[in-house]
Amino acid sequence: MELTTAEALTLRMTSLLLRDHPAVDRPKDVAGVVTWLGAMQAQDNASAMWSLGVRLPDLTVSGVHDSLERREALRTWPMRGTVHLVPSRDAHWMLAFTGVRALAGAAKRREYLGLSSADADRAVDLLGSALAGGKRLTRTECVRVLVDGGIPGADKLGYHLLWYSAQKSVTCIAPLIGKEQSFVLLDEWVPDPVRLEPEEALATLTLRFFRGRGPATRKDFAGWAGLTAAEVKRGIAACGDALSTVSVDGTEMVVAAALLSDVGSDDSVRALPGFDEFLLGFKDRSLMVAPEHKQAIIPGGNGVFQSTISRGGRVLATWKRVTGARRTRIDVFPLAPVSARERGAVEAAFEGYARFVEAPLEFRWP
């Protein structure tokens, strides 16, 4: 099946749960959204919260926080050494299947940091003992445990050691305490995990990726999950008729077959967080971002993504928030001239965000 760029973008917005579709029964809670997408980028907590809020319009920030306290999802490092939100009961098999790949390079990283394998493993044991019995510690408290336990350089290597402990499936990130990360034991936080064999894990991850982002390329999936081309091929084959192959302006892509029953069209304006699967779910972002605008979205190419405003799945501006005592200011930075009518549509797109943060908004344009 041949798709135009506009049609592919419409389907992507549907897959990403940013647009309704008659064949999609939209998830109604945090667990459902994260399960649909498989995993959601979450190294920036505020962005992760809005990534959920924009897909669950009935929830506020506090509502999302409460859902995470109910353990509908958790944060850990399942892929590419990057923090993601994952379904809580799936964290064990995801770490076993994709997280183990990051562990393969841990020894080289420790050598660079001047940390011995014995000290790294001892740090994991110290954290396991400190958190046992349902305890929950902030990041600062965890680092203090490591320092007091005599781990060399623990005050400077805290991030690596906490990452390593999570990769070993010992700890995970619980919801914030105040403004600080907190950590718990994964086995205690999720006492009834789902366990999958490797090939079943591959098929599940494949289906969730393309269902939640398609049309997408095989390279998109390989880059997102850290898989080989052969593994991607096997994963797609395992999904059978649930996935279909389409051509988007001559490029082969994969999409959930059910979505092709109604391709539709979309020109809606949406306010999205910077670290969202809308952009980070793809290795090739050319459908959503014009080449001349990449620098504005990822300044310096340093991996820090600006929040975006899209129209019909194409980025038209970036934005930043400035939180005040009585209201939140939204600074909008258009990537091209914006008409008065378009300004109105952009500001209207933030109505859901105002409800989410429970604060009135004001806008500043250049």
Summary of the structure (lengths in Angstrom):
residues: 366
radius of gyration: 21.0
end to end distance: 42.7
largest distance: 62.4
contacts: 1205
relative contact order: 0.14
helix: 48%
strand: 20%
